[in-house]
Amino acid sequence: MAAPEFLSTRQAAQRLGVSLGTVQNMVESGVLDAWKTSGGHRRIPIGSVETLLARRQNLPNAHDAGSRLDILIAEDDPTVQLLYQMTMNDWDLPLDLRIVDNGFAGLVQVGQRAPDVMIADLLMPGMDGFEMIRHLRANPDLAKMDIIVVSCLEREAILARGLPPGVTIFSKPIPFHEIKGFLLGRLAARLRPT
């Protein structure tokens, strides 16, 4: 029996060690090639998965500043800040991590150096995450910056209060597996030939 040429989303997720949602994000962002069957199921060429695995093995040296992802986290809870820091440091990925405790401090940090990815809570003292994200998305120079929201608010409540388009929303507890997959996808995209 010949080896399959294509994988289902579930098979690709198992092979990559990420969640189904992460594989879907990778497909939508172009990190993985895919097509849909007439029944609407994604089929991912095994070669695309193997290429991503090979890229992951060849991630840039963690000390090469030009290849690192700059991550800015806006979170007011010191315990959650420490959890982000300890967990993300354990990933041994080329990440530069900055943490602020409110939206205004987040805007100041972005003004000093725009991150590749912002991870934001929404309920913070002073300027909350909603207002901060609206300011960021109003600036066309920051259009390429990824924004991830991690909040205890229900998705419907978040959408009712209004967030600009193009923001990824996750619920607490922090889905570190999803965030890691998202960042791996961004790192792999940097290595993709243009």
N, C-alpha and C positions, 0 to 999 in steps of 0.2 A: 504494500500500500504506500503510495507516494505521500511525502510530507505535505501538509497544507501550505498554500501560498499566502493565505490570509488568516487573520485572527479576529475573533469577536472582541468587543470592548472589554469584556470580562477577562478573556485570555490575555489581552495586551496588558491589562492592569496587573494581573498576577505575574506576568513575566517581568514587568517594570518595577513591581513592588510598590505600586501606588493605588489609589482608589479609582473607582469607575468615573467619578466626577473629574478627577485630575486628568484621566485619559481623554475625556470629552473636552476639557479645556485645552489640552495639547492639540487635539484635532482642530478645534475652532481657531486656535491661534496659529495653526500651520506648522507646529513642531512635529506632528505626526501626519502622514498622508492617510487618507481614508476615502471610502465611497459608501453609499447607502444601497442596501438591497431594495427590491420593490416593496418589501414589508417594512422598510424604514430602519433596519438594523445596520449599524456601522460595521464595515469590514476594513481591517487595517492590514496593509501588506506587511508580511513578516519582516521583509527587508527594511522597512521604515522603523520598526521596533528595534531591530538589530543595530541599525545605524545610530539610533538614540542611545542604546546601551553602550555602544563603542564610544560615542561622544562623552557619555558620562564618565567612562574610564579615563578619558583624555581631558577632563575638566582642567582649566588653567590652574597653575600652581597657586596655592592659597596666599602666597606672598607677592604675587604679581598684581600691583595696584590697578593696572589698566583693565584687568579682567574680572575684578571683584564687583559684586552687586552691592550697592549702597542701599541699606534698608533703614527707614525711619519709622519708629513706632510711637504713636501717640496714645498713651494709656496712663490714667491717673492713679491706679492702684499699685502701690510699691511691691506687693506680693506678686501680682501678675507681671509687672515689669521684670522682676527677678526670674520668674518662670520663663518668660520669653528669652531672656538673656542666657540662662543656663541651658535651655533646650536647644536653642539655635546654635550656641557655641559647640554643643555636643555633636552637631551634624557634620562638622569638619568640612564645611563648604566655604568657598571664597566669598564671604559676606562681611561687610562693614556695617555694624549695628549702632544706631543712635536711638536714644529713648528720651521722650519729653512727656510732661504730665498734663498738658492741656493744648487746645487748638491754637491759641496765640503763639505759644512756644514752638508749635509745629510749623506755623507760617514763618516764624523767624528762622528756623533751621532750614526750611526749604529755600528761603531767600538767600541764605549764606551758601548753600550747596543743595541743589535739587537731587533728591534720591531717585534711584531706579524704581523702588517700590515703597509705598507708604502703607503701613498697617495701622488702622485707627479704631479706637473705641468711639462710641457716639456720645455717651453720657459722661461728660467731664466738666469740672468747674470752670467758671469763666467762659471762654469761648468753647462751645461743644464741638463734637466731630462733624455735625451737620453743617454748621457755619463754616468751619475750616475747609471742608471738602468743597462747598460751594465757591469759596474764594479761590481754591486751587484750580477747579475746573473752569473758572472764568478766565484764567490766564492761558492763552493759546500756546505760550512757550512751554507749558507743562503738560501738554496733551499726551506725550509719550510716557509719562509717569504712571505706573500702575498703582491703583488704590484698592486696598482690601479693607473692608469693614469687618470687625469681629465684635459683636454686640450681644448683650443679653436680651435686647428687644426682639419681639417677634418680627419676622420679615414684613408682614402686612403693616405693622406699626411704622416700620422704617420707611416703607414705600409711601405710606400716607403722609409722612412728614416731608417727604421729597428729598431725593438724592439725585444729583446729575447722572446721566447715563454713563455706562462704562465703568461702574464701580462693582467689584465682586463682593458679595455679602455672605458672611459665615456667621453662625450662631455660636455663642459660648455654651459649653466649655470650648476653649480654643482648639480648633481642629488642626493640630500640628502636622498630621499626616498630609492633609490637603495643602497646607501652606508650604510644606517642604516640596511636595510635587509641583506646585505652582512655581517655586523658585528654581527647581531643577529644570523646568521647562524654559524659564527665562535664560538660565545659563546655557542650556543646549541651543537655544535660538541664537545666542551670540556666536556660537561656533558654526552655525549653518552657513555654507558658502552663499554669497550674495550674487 
